[in-house]
């Protein structure tokens, strides 16, 4: 395969960067919110409760390795403030059979990783 930098050819990395910049310049925040929501809905339809448990645990482990106990105290305090504000955060399972709510997945993932993480 020929070298992509010869003959004034653009690398895939450069082409991707330029394409991303052009998209960002021509679309607003709403565009990214819409595609993010669509992607989240598709993921939710294609994966079961175990998928969310796995990614929640992996994310929680990574956070536990990168953050100290002060981080958990701060987010726990913020969560307590939000739960006492009268909002309707039931955190229950979705009615989709084996599906788990985002709140429950995050709670379980964070709980599992924080209790077994190494916060030195």
Secondary structure by P-SEA (a helix, b strand, c coil): cccccccccccaaaaaaaaaaaaaaaccaaaaaaaaaaaaaaaaaaccaaaaaaaaaaaaaaaaacccaaaaaaaaaaaaaaaacccccccccccccccccaaaaaaaaaaaaaaacccc
